[in-house]
């Protein structure tokens, strides 16, 4: 999350750019800024929610995760 926030804050000057060439910088910075915010929010909220939901569904169905077999020759 630290790298995501550093990237977002690094793009912020492109979003609020003024002066010569600001239009082209803003055109590049705004979608990247918004996309990175969306990706960070998905990583913080949606992925853990999906994990909990699928875990709950698996427990409700009574199925267990497959267990890995021990290597041959170990007891």
Beta strands, then each sheet from edge to edge (+ up, - down):
end
